[in-house]
Amino acid sequence: MKVKQFNTDCEGPISLNDNAYELAKHFIPDGDSFFTQISKYDDILADIIKRPGYKAGDTLRLILPFLKAYGASNKTIEEYSGKNIIMVPGAESSLKYISNKMPAFIISTSYEPYLKALCDLIGFNRKHVYCTKLDIDKYEIGSNETDRLREIRKEIDSLPKLEITGDADIFDELPFETRETVKRMDEFFFREIPDMKSGEMLREVNPIGGVEKASAILHSLEVTGNDLQDVMYVGDSITDVQALNLVKKNGGLAVSFNGNGYAIREADIACISDHTIITSIIAYQFFKKGKEAVLELAEDWSVDSINRHCIDDPLIEELSYIHTDPLPTVEIIKNSNKAGLIKKSEAFRKTFRGEKIGDLG
């Protein structure tokens, strides 16, 4: 007999980290601004240029030569990741609660050492995790290449900062300085670095983002025997676009949790909250009664409505303990409210996760 299943991104819906950003900041000089520049470049390649063979989340490939050049190793990445996990309030109990109701999977662009540490921390089944495999120690680079990569890092940091205007749909609509920066970064990432020894990382490491997240959902269906209409997927960023779209178009439930514009444009429901109790409530309703019942609840989102829908008593008790009126935002995404939800969710995202992480695609 089929049951529903729960699939979720990690960073955003489960944890407050952006592990790759934090690793760059930790290992690379001025790594926060460097990572932000690479991330914006990633957004432009994936969403505006739509470069063949490139997908959202490939930032995690692009930064690897530089992590290596500044001394990162398997051991130091795992140690740093394990010591710096910050969970969204309620996430551990939500995952345990949901996992007791239906199969639950984490589908994350993050590196495997971070997901391993997170699963060990909260006791989540690592066999139900899809993430980016990484063995940085297998790549050996010499001193000359290390020096050159450090020079490239400095130049990328000195380039005009990339700007993505809201109405830019094609490359030529981007600001002139942004286009020039992209062209220079193309020379580094698609001409010079691929010819280096460290270029092997760009070819071999395959981040789980974009279409890879959608593929991971399909693989999880092979495990459970379910159909796409049985899937609830929770995401928050550009790496979740294809996954959210796949689930939504095939009758499943696509949820944005503190998402940016990329996620909200592809989801059925927008959740804006500092606690995952609402994820648990929505997952319970999806598990018991399906997508239409969730949409009905979201249309009349209130404590009275939650009670009328006979949501599990322990969840109602937890909700009353955590939140008084008004409840966190849960809204069906429509053309009439989409712009407002994007503005509200992105503002909250920056407050909740920090300005720099919240502004990443």
N, C-alpha and C positions, 0 to 999 in steps of 0.2 A: 504493500500500500504506500502510495506517494505521500510525502509530507512537504511542507514548505522548507526553504532553506534561507540562510542569512549570509550574505557576502558583504564585506566591508573593506574599504581602504583603512590604512593604519594611522598615518600622521594626519591629524585633523579630527577625524571621528573617534579615534581611540587614544592617541597620544598628542601632546602639545608640541613635540619636537619637530624640527626639520633636520633629520640626522645628517644629511649631506651638507647642508648649510653649516651646521655646527662643527662638522669635521673640517670643512674648509676654513672656518674661522679659527679653529684650534691649531691646525697644522701649518696653514699658509699665511704669510704676512699680509695684513689687510684682507684676509680671506673672506670677511663678510661682504665687503664691496665687490671683491672679485667674483664671488659666487652669485651675487645679485646680477652682475653684468652677464655672466654666463647663462643664468636662468632666463633673463629677458631675451637673450639671443636664442635660447631654446624655444621660447614662446613664438618668436618671429618665424623661425624655421618651420615649426610644426603647424602654426595656426594661420600665418599670413602667406609665407612663401610656399608652404606645403612641399618642402623639398623631398623628392622621391627617396624612399628608404630611411627617412628620418621620422621619429615619432616623439611626442611629448614625453618628457622624462629622461631623454638622452643626455641631459645635463650631467647625470651620474656617470656617463662615459667620459664626457668632455673634461671633467675635473680630475680624473684619475691620474693622468701623467703628472699633474702638478702636485697632487697628494704624494705621489711617489718621489718626485723631485725634492720635496721637503721632508722626506724621511718617514712617511706613514708606512706601517706594516700591518699584517694581519693581526698581530698581537696588540699593537697600540690602538688600532681601530676598534677591536672588540672590547678592550679595556675601557676606552673612552666612552663608547656607546653604552656599555653596561652601567657605568657610573652616572650617566646623565639622562636617564629615562624619566620623563615627566608625563604622567597619565592625565587624560581628561577626567575630571571628577566623576566618579561613578562607573568609569569604563570597565574596570576589572569585574565589578559585580554584574554589570550589564552583560558582558560576554559570558560569564558563568550562567546567568539566568537564561539567556537566549540559547546557549549551547545545550541546556537541559530540555529545551522545548523542541529544537530542530537543529540539523547540521549547520555549523557556523564555520566560515572560512575568512581568513584575512588575505587580501590581495594588495600587495604593497610594492611601490617602486623602490623602497629603501633597500639598502644593502643587507645581505644575509646576517652579518654579525649583529646588527641592531635588532633584527627580528628574533634571532636566537636569544639574545639577552632579554627581550621583552617577554617572549614566551616562557622563559625560565622564571621570570619575575612573577608572572600572573598565573602560571600553570596552564597555558593554552596549548592545545595539541599542535605540535610543529608539523605534523603530517598534513594539516589543514591550512598551511601557509604557502603562498606564492610570493616570491620576492626576487631581488636581483642577486644572482650568484657572484661572489667576488673572492679571488685569490690573488691579492696584489703582490704577494711575495714571489710569485712565479715569473714576474717580469723584472729583468735586470737591465739597468741603464747605466752608462758610464758617466764620468765626471763632466765631460764636454757636453753631453746631452742634458745633464742636470743643470749645468750653467745656462744653456740656451733656453730651457724651459722656464727658468727663473727670470730670464730677460723677457721672454714672451709674456709672462705673468705681469711684469712691471708695465709693459707696453699696453696690455689689455686694460689695466687699471687706469692708465693715463688717457685712454681714448674717451671721446665724448660719451656721456652716459646714454644708454639706449632708452628711447621713449616710444611707447605704443599708445597712440591716440585712439580714443574709443571708436572713431568712425573709419579707421584705416582697415580696409579689406584686402588691399594689395600692396606690394612692396613700394611702388612708386608713390603711394599716399603717405608713407612715413616721412618724418622730418629729414631734411637733407643730411644733417650730421649723423643721424641714426643710420641712414643708408650707407654712409661712408664707413661707419664703425662696423656694420655687418659685413661689408666687403672685405675689410681688413681682417676680421675674425674668420671669414671664409678661407682666407689665405693660410691662416694658422691651422685651422682644424680640418681642412679638406685638401691641403697641398703639403704644407711643411711637416706637421706632426705625423701624418700617416706614413711618411718616409723614414721616421725615426723608429728606434727600437720600441719606444713607448707607444708608438702607433698601433702596436698589436692590441693594446687595451681598447682602443677605439673600435677595432674590428671584432674582438672576441667577447667583450662584456656586453650583455644584452639586458638593459634595464626593463623591468616589468612596468611599462607605462603605455598609455594609448591602446593600440590594438592588442598588445600583449595582455593587458588587463581583461579585455573582452575574451581573449582566448583562454585565460585562466578561468573565467566564469564557465565557459563551455566545458573545460576539463573537469571542473567541480561537478558539473551535471552528470558526467560519466561516472563519477564516484557515487553520487546519490541516486541516479536514475530518474531525476526530475526533469522538467521542462523549464524553459525560460520564464514562463508565466508563474512558476513556483518560486522565483527568486526575488528577494528584497536586497537591493544593493545600495550601500551608503558611500558617498564620495564627497570630495570638497574642492577639487582643483582640475586643472587642464589635463592631468594624467588620467582622470576618471571619465573624460568625455565619451569615449567609445563604449566603455562599460555601462555607463548610465543610459546612453542612447540604445544600446543593444537590449537592455532589460526593459526599458520603457516601450520601445517599439514592438516588443513581443509579449506584452501583457503583464510583465512583472512590475514591481514597485521600485522606482528610482528616487532616492532621497538625497538631497543636499544637506549636509550638516555643517553649518558655519562656512558654507561654500563661497567661492568667488564667482564672478560672472560666468566663467566657463562652465562650472558645475550647475549653476542655477538654470542656465539656458537649456540644459539637457534633462533636468529632473522633473518628477511629478510634484514633489513636495519640498518646500524649503523649511528647515529647522534651524533656529538661531537660539543657542542655549549654552550655558556654562556648565551643564551637567547632562549625562547620558540617560537619565531616567526617561526622557521623552523617546529616545531610541528604543528602550525596552518596551514602552507602552505601544509604540507603533509596531514593533516586531511582534508583540503578543497579539495585537489585533489582526495583523497580517497572517500569523500562524493559525489563529482560530477561525477567522471569517473571510480572509482574502483581501485583495486590493480594493475592491469597491467599498468595503466596510471601513478601510483606512481613510479613503477619500471622504466618505461620509463623516467620519469623526473629525477630520481636518477641516471640513467645511463649517463645522460648529464646534470649534476647539475651545473647550471650557471644562472646569472641574465637573459641573453638572452633566455635561455631555459624556465625559469619561466614565462617570458613574452609571449613566444610563446604558452605555455600551457594555456594561458588565466586565470592565477590565479587571484583571486579577487583583484581589484584595491587597496582597502585599505591595503591589506596585502603587496602588492608590494611597496606601499608608506612607510609603516612601515619598511619593510626590508631595503629600501634604506636609511632610517633615522638611523637605528641601525647598519647596516653592510655595509662597502665598500668591494671591492674585496681584498683578497679572501673571499668567503663566508665560513661560518662554514661547517665542513665536513658532507656530506650526501653521503653514498656509499652503494651499494648493497653488501651484504656479500657473498663472494665466497671463495672456498678453497684456491685460489691463494693469496687473500689479508687478510684472516682471522687473521693470526698471527700478521700482521702489524697493523690491526685495533684494536686488543686487546691491543697491546702495546701502541698505540697512545691514545686510549680511557681511559685506566687505568691511564696513566700519566696525562692526562687532568683532570680526575676525582679527583685525589689526589690534584691537584693544585686548582681546583674549589671548592671542598667541604672540603678541609683540609686533610692533610696527613693521620691522624688516621681514620677519617670517610671514606675517599676514599679507604682505604686499607681493609675495612671490606667486607666480602663476600656478 
